[in-house]
Amino acid sequence: MLVEKADGNVRPDLLLVTASGKILHVEIYVRHRVDPIKLEKLKSRGISSVEIDLSKLDWDNRDAWELAILETAPREWLHNARAAKAQQNMEAQAATEARAKQ
């Protein structure tokens, strides 16, 4: 795990790299969500990214931080490269099948 390490033209809050080299960007939402420009960069580069919402976390309770980050805080995919690829494949297959019916 790397903290605020640049990955090309994007600097995620956390950069996770698996043993096989897969990359996941983690964005931490405290005051500002990921802006549309950064989101478009993530999507155009095909980078899987998740945002963890810590905006309502009590920052005086340090014990709550770890639990929230690892388990309880709301989180959402900003971009899921695997899901995007599956969507592209389904659309291509549907287009092929539609052409075959003509």
Secondary structure, 3 states (H helix, E strand, C coil): CEECCCECCECCCEEEECCCCCEEEEEEECCCCCCHHHHHHHHHHCCEEEEEECCCCCCCCHHHHHHHHHHHCCEEEEECHHHHHHHHHHHHHHHHHHHHHC
